[in-house]
C-alpha cells in the first residue's frame, strides 16, 4: 500500500477570543489548511510541479513552512541555535528544490513535529516580548511574528489552491 497525505479535520478559526487566542487560532487554521490541500495525494502527486513555469510543489510548500516555522519561532523568538531542516548555506532553496528524492511521509511527520515544537517554544511568551533579528538588526515582537506567519501561510495556501486544482481538479477551502 502506498502512502498518501492523511485527511485532516481543520480546526475552526475563532470568532470571539482574546488577541493571543485569535492569532494562535488563525495560525492553526492556516496550518491545517495547508495539510488539507495535500490530503489524499500520493507522494508522487505531492512532488508534482503543476503550475508551469513554476517548479513549486505541494511537498515543497510543506517543507518550506517547516523551515519557516523553525526559523521564526524557535531560532528567532526562542533563540535556539539549531539549523534549518531543508535549507542552508549553499542550498538556500533546498526546501523547494530537493523534493524529487524526498520522503513525503517523513517530511509530513517533520512538519507536524516542528509545529508542535514551535508552539511549545513560544507558549509562555507574551506577545510584547521582543528579539533582535540577526540579519536586519531590527527589534521585532512575538506579535509581529504571529501576524507574519498568518500572512506567510495565507500566501502559500493560495499557491497550494492552484497546485492542487491542477493535480486533480480539487477546489475550495
Order of alpha helices (4+ residues) and beta strands (2+ residues): alpha-alpha-alpha-alpha-alpha-beta-beta-alpha
